[in-house]
């Protein structure tokens, strides 16, 4: 069997997995919920289900999910007030001239949100079979865990931009969650979005994950997006959650002709996280630029799986990852570029730059190029190592301390990614948080 034939057969197997889950949907739903609406994923260990997730999920992360039980906490007046206080303490008065969407424990908080006069249609709608068929082709039907999480949700947050709109303001989405004092039962902060960027529009969105306390919880965010022809989306995802929670994030985007996606991902929070990005360049001359940076510390783990699929001619893709691992933390990167036979004159690039501090910190990087068209070009570059001692010596020879030298190098390492963000005050706040973490670590 040739390589293309193997890929086709593998995709057919993935679809069969989803069909199998669909067939046993009722069994899954009956197994998910225990007494008092407590949710448990332990049934996934059964032999007829466990094989579905081994290829898609980081097994250590999956094991930690299975160890706990969950409940969905409804927004209370007390937590709504704490949410506003947390955001205001972080952003001061910087958000007065922007649109905002507040989401607390997976539900929109209308009283805090400000989007009514915006060029967006935003609503929370029931997740029905009709809506599911409407967004088909955008949801990653190959991802068994995301499919499973969709079964829990009874609603979806639907966002649509107006046609030919060029808003100067940014839409800020605050994904806020509260933790649980119980170690064995956690709050499940589940949020399902669908975004449609209408034809001819150019929009900017910032999504920020924030905790209102220091207790553990499990964030599951599934975000799918359709970018119509001649339109663009600048999207910034920033994880500032506390150091005790689990974080699972999926972002899937479907680009049409002459469309552009710039997706910037900054992670400074969560004890254990798994992030998936899947992009389909389904229109001629479509382009995606992915920038990702994270700072992991203590024994945190961060797993990132990214797949860019070139489906039509003249597509462009760039993936840049700048990651730092401190203490005993672990970073796992898997980047794939797939160029189909029907997408000539396409180009793809993967650049992974990684800094390691500490004897027990780990970073693994696995770039993968699947090129099935001879008229296309792809490249990849991976570097993993410590800070250059000669560079530190250069700073020290000019009267700068060793720790300050390291801080300067790390900040400049992050700025490569952060300079792509369009909001200056957000960028400065992130740099301030990074400096605090570095000083805390070096002291």
N, C-alpha and C positions, 0 to 999 in steps of 0.2 A: 504493500500500500504506500502511495506517495505521501509527502508531508501534508499537502492540502487535503487529501482524502482523510488523513488521520485527524486533522483539526476539525473537519466537518463531522466526523464520527464522534469526536469528543464533545462537540457542541450538542449533537443529538442526544448523547448520554445525559448531559446536564439538563436538557429540556425534559427528558424522561424522569429525572429526579423530581422536578417541580410537578409534573403530572402525577407522580406517585404521592407527593405531599397533598396535592389536591384531592386525590382519591381517598386518602385517609384523614381528610380535614376534620371530620366530626370526631374521630378518635383523638386527634391532637387537641381539639378544643375541650373535650371532656377530661383529658389528662392534664391540661394546663392549670385549670382552676380547682383548688381544694376548698375546704370550708372557709366561710367568711371572705370569699373572693381573693384568697391568697393564691398567688401564682408561683408555680414551680416548673423548672425545666428539666428536672431529674429524669423524666421519662425519655429524654433524648439518649440516655445510655442504653436503651433497649437495642438489641442487635439489628432490628429492622429499620432503625432510624440513625444510629450513631455514624454509619458510614457516609451519610449525606454531608456531614459538616467537616470531615477530616481534611478535605482538600481546600476548603474555603476559609477555615478559621484557624487562628493560632491556638493550638491545643491547650497550652497553659492558661490562656485567657478563657477559653471555653470551660475548662475545669473550674475556674474561680466563679464563673456564672452559675454552674451547676451546683456548687456548694451552698448557695443561698436560696431563700424564698423571698417573694416580692409582693408588694401591694401598690396600688395606685392611689396616691394621696390627692384629694381634691384641694384646690386653692382655698385657703382660709383667709379671713380678713387680717389676721395677725401676720401671716406670711406675705400677703399683698403689700402691707405697710413696710415690712422688712425688705421686700424686693425693691421698692422705690427708694428706700434709704440706702441700700447697697449700691444701686446704680448711680444715685446722686453723689454719693461719697467718692465714687470712682471717676465720674465724668464732670462733676461740678456743674457749670452752666453751659457746657460745650454742645449739648443736644437741643438747645432751644430752637434752633433754626433747621432742624432735620425731622424727618418722619420716623416714628418709632412703632414697633410692634412688640408688646410685652407678652411673653408666654411663660406661665408658671406651672410646673409639673405637667406639661403637655397641653394646657388649656390657655386660650387667649384671654388676657385680662383687658377688657374694653376700656375700663376707667383709667388705666395708665397709658394706653396706646394712643398714638396720634397719627392717624393715616387717612382720616376721612376726606381731606381735601387734596390727597396725593393722586398721582397718575396711576394708581394701582387699585385693582379690585381685589380685596382681601376678605375671605370668609372661611368659616369652619363648617364643613359639610360632612354628612354621613359617608362613610366609605362603603359604597354599594357596588354591586357587580357592574352597573352601568358606568359608574365613575372609573372603575378598574379597567374597563374596555377603552374608555376615553383616553387614558394615559398609557395604554399598552405600547410597547416599543420603547418606552422611556424607563420603566421600572426594570431593574436587572433580574430577569426571570431565571438567570443562572445561579443566583445567590440564594441558597436554601435558607440560611439564617435570617436574611432580610425578609424573605417570603414568610417565614414562620412568625416574625415579629409583626408583620402586617395583620395577621389573624387576630392579634390582641386588640389592635386599634379599631375603634368604632367611628372614627372621624379622621378627616384630613384637612390640613390648612392649605387652602387654595389661593395662590397669588398670581395675578395676571397684570402685566403692564399694558397701558394704552398703546394703540398702534401709532407709530411715528412719533413717540414721545422722547424728549431729551431733557429729563429733569436735572436741574443743577443740584438739588438736594439729594442726600443719601438716605436710603431706608435702613434703619438699624433694627435688627431682630435680636431681642434679649431672651435667650433660652435659660430660664432661671429654675433652680430646683432646690428643694429642702431635703435634708438627710433624716435618717432614723437613728434613734438612740439604741435600738436593738441591733445586735451584731448579726443575728441569724435571719432577720426579716428586714429587707431594704425597700425604700421607695423606688418604684420604677418610673423614671422620668422619660416617658415615651412620647416622641413627637414626629409626626409624619407630614412632610410638606410636598406640594407640587407647585412649581413655578413655570409660568409660560411667559417668555420674553417675546412680545408680539413683533410682527414684521416692521423693520425700519426704526426700532427703538434702541436707545442706548441707556442702560441703567446701572446704578451702583448700589450694592447691598453689603452691609456688614452684619455678620451673625456672631454674637458673643455669648459664650457659655459661662454662667456665673453661679456660685453657690451662696446661699444666704446663711449657712451655718457650717460647722466643721465635722458634721456627721456623714456617714457613708450612704451612698445611693448608687443606682445604676442608670446612667443616661443611655438611651437608645434613640438615635436620630437618623431618620431615613429621608433623604432629600433628593427628589428627582426633578429634572429641569429640561424643558424643550426650548431651544433658541431658534427662532424663525429666521428666514433669510434676510440678509442685509441688516442684521441687528448685532448688538454686543452686550456682554454682561461682565462687569467687574465685581467679583465676589471675594470677600475677605471672611474667613472663618477663624475665630480666636477662642481658644480654650483657656479659661482662667478659673476652672473649677478647683475645688479643694483637693488636697493631697490624699484623700481617702476613698474616692469614688471609682467606679468602673465606668468606662466610656466606650460605647460602640457607635461609630459614625459611618454612614454610607452616603456618598454623593454620586449620582448618575446623571449625565448630561448628553443630550442628543442635539447635534448642531446641523443646521441646514446651510444652504449655499451662501457664501460670502459672510458668514457669521464668525464672531470672535468671542472666546471665553478666556478671561484671566482669572485664575483661582488661586488665592493666596491663603495658606494654612499655617497658623502660628499656634503651637501647643506649649503652654507653660504649666498646665495643671493635669489632674487625674493620676491616681496611683497606677492604674493599668488601663491601657487604651488600645483599641483596634480601629484603624481608619481605612476605609476602602473608597477608592475613586475609580469610576468607570466612565470613559468618554467615547462617544461614537461621532466621528467626523463624517456625517452622512450627506454632506453637500459639497459640491465643487468649491475649491478655494476657501474652505473653512479652516479655522486656526484655533489652537488651544495653547495657553501658557500656564503651566502649573508650577507654583513656588511653595516650598514647604520648609519650615524650620521648627525645631523643638529643643527644649532643654530638659533632659531627664536627670533626676537626682535620686539619692538614697537607693532603694531597691525597685524603683518604678520600671515599668515596661511599656514600650511604645512600638506597635506593629503597624506598618503602612504598606498596603498593597494597591498599586496603581496600574490601570490598564487603559491604554489609548488605542482605539481601533480606527484605522484609516479605511474608509469604505468607498470614497469617491476620489477622483483625481485632484491633484494640486493641493492636497491637505498639508498643513504644517503643525507640528507638535513639539513643545519644549517642556522638559521636566527637570526642575532644579531642586535638589534637596540638600540643605545644610543642617546637619544634626550634631548635637553635643550630648555626650554621655558622661555623667559624673558618678562618683562613688561606686555603687554596685548595680547601677541601672543597666537596662538592656534596650537596644534599638534594633528593630528588624525591618529591612527595606526590601520590597520586591517591586520592580518597575518593568512593565511590559509595553512594547510597541508592536502592534500587529498591523501589517500592511497587506491588504487583500490583493488578489490578482487584478481586480477591477479598479485599482487606485494608482495609476501611473503618475510619475512626476510628483510624488509625495516625499516629504522629508520629516525625520524625527530625530530628537536628540535627548539623551538622558545624562545628567551631570549630578553625581552624588559626592558631596564633600562632608567628611565626618571627622570630628575631634573627640578623642578619648582622654579622660582624666581618671586616674585611679587604677590600681592593679586588677580590680575585679569588674570594671565596667566593660560592656560588650556592644559592638555594633556589627551587624551582618548586612551585606548589600548584595542583591542578586538582580542585576539588569538582564533583560531578555529581549532579543530582537527577532521577531518572526516576520521575515520579509519574503513575500511571494510575488514581487513584481521587480523585474530587472531594471526598470527605469526609475526606481525610487532610491533614496539614500537615507541611511540611519547611522547614528554613532552613539557611543556611550563612554562615560568617563567616571571612574570610581577612585576616590582617595580616602584612606582611613589611617589616622595616626595621631601622635601627640603634637603639642605646640613646638614649633621649631626653637630649639635652645639658642641658636644664633640670633634669632629675632629678639628673644628675651634679653640676651647679652647686649644687644644694640640699645634697647630701652634703658637698661641698668647703667650703661656707660654714660647716659645722659641724665643720671640722677633720679630715675624712676624706680620705685621699689619693684620687687619680683611679683608680688600679688597684683599691684596696679598694672604692671606690664601684661599679665595674663588677662586682666579685666579689659584692657584696651583691645587686645587681640580678639577676645570672645565677642565684644560689642561690635567690632568691625565685621566679624564673621556673620553675625545676625543681620547687620545693616544691609548686606548684599541682598537679602530677601525682603527686609522691611522697607527698603527704598522703593519697592514696587507698589506699596500701599498708598492710596490717594488721600488718606486722612492724616494730617500731620500730628494732631493732638493724640490720636490713637497710637501712632508710631512712637511718639515720645513717652507715652505712658508705659508701653511695652518695654522700651529700653530701660526705663526707671525700675520696672519690676525685675528685669534680667540682672541689672546691677546689684539689686538687693540680694537676689539668690546667689550670685557669684560671691559677694562679700561674705554672706552667711557661710558659704561652703569653704572659702579660703581661710576664714577666721577659726 
